[in-house]
Amino acid sequence: MTNTATTPPLPVTPSLRGALTAEADLPATQAHTVLLHCALDAACVPDRLRDARIVTQIAELDYRAVAIVIDWLGAANPRHL
């Protein structure tokens, strides 16, 4: 799978908008990486247990696949148990 599905735009806090110099939207793979790290944070997965290569490989998939992983991480969130 590749990034053929539409990735929704990431919200950017107004305080950071001025610091962004990009004229275009964030590429899908980078947006997916951000979303995955947010989901890992929400699931209380510490940085030391994350494999950056795996996160990157998942981020390269299409949005539907990434969303499934994010939903799975949400279900594993200890706050929801």
N, C-alpha and C positions, 0 to 999 in steps of 0.2 A: 504494500500500500504506500501511496505517496500523499502529499498534501493537496489532494484534489477537492476535498470538502471545504466549505467555507468556514474559516475560523473567525469567531466574533471578535470585534475590536476589544482591546483591553482598556478598562477605565483607567484614567490617569488623574491622580489627585491634582487639583488646581495649583498647589504649591510646587509641583514638579514640572508643570507644563512649560514654564519659562526655561528650564534646564534642558529640555529636549530640543535638539537641533535637527532632528530628522524631518525631512520634508514629506516622506511617505510613511505609511503604516509599518508597524513592526512586521517583519517576515513571519509567516505562519510557524515555522520551526522555533523561532525565538519566543513567540507568543506562547506556544505549547510548553516550552521549557519553563517559562514564568508560571503558567497555570499548574504545571506538575509540581514545581517547588512549593507553591502555595498549598496545594493539596497535601503534600508531604508534611508541611508545617502543621496544617490543620489536623492531620492524623497523628501528630506528635512523634514523627519519625526524626530522630536526631541526625544532624549533618554527618556525623561520623559513620552512620549506618547506610548512607546513601551512596550508590555507585553512579558517579557522574556519566560514565559510558552508557549505562542502561537508561538513565533519564534522557540522554541525548538520542539514543536509538528510538525510544518511545516517542519523543518529541518530533521525530522525522516522519511518523505515521500521520495519516489523515486525522482531521479533527474528531470524527466519529470514534475512532479507536482511542484517541487520547481521552475523550470524554468518558469512555467506558472505564478506563484506568482510573480517572479522577473519581468517578462514581464509586468504584470499588474501594478506593482509598477512603472516601467519605463514609462508606459502610463499615470500614475498619476503625474509624475514629473512636478512641476509647471514651470520648465525651458522650457518644451516642449509645454506649452500651449500658 
